[in-house]
Amino acid sequence: MTQALEEQFHAAMLSIYEQAAELGYRPSYFLRMVHSMSGVDTARTLLDRDAPTDGFTRLWELGKLDLSIEAIALSPQYETLFTTGHLHRAEKRLIEYGYLKDDT
C-alpha cells in the first residue's frame, strides 16, 4: 500500500510542475529534486525547512497555494506519508499565508 501511495504522491509532485508551467512558472530546481530523490523525499526535505521555499512564495504570488507541497501533503490521502512535524509545518505555512484558517 505504501509504495503505491508513494507512487501516487510522486505523480502529484510531477503534476505540480506541469500545472505551474501552465501558469508561466517553471520550478526547475523542484523538478530536478523530484526526479533525483522521489516526490515523497523531496516533500519531506522541503517541509523540514524552517522557512517557506521560493516556490511556495511564487505559488502564493500566483494565488495557487493549492499546488504547494504543503497543501498536497495535508490531503487526507497522503498525510500518512509524513510525520506530525511535517504536517504541522505545512499547516502553519498555509495559515500564515492565508490559505487555511487557524481554528485554534
Buried (B, 14 or more C-beta within 10 A) or exposed (E): EEEEBBEEBBEBBBEBBEBBEEEEBEBEEBBEBBBEBBBBBBBBEBBEEEEBBEBBEBBBEEEBBEBBBBBBBBEEEBBEBBEEEBBEBBBBBBBEBEBBEEEE
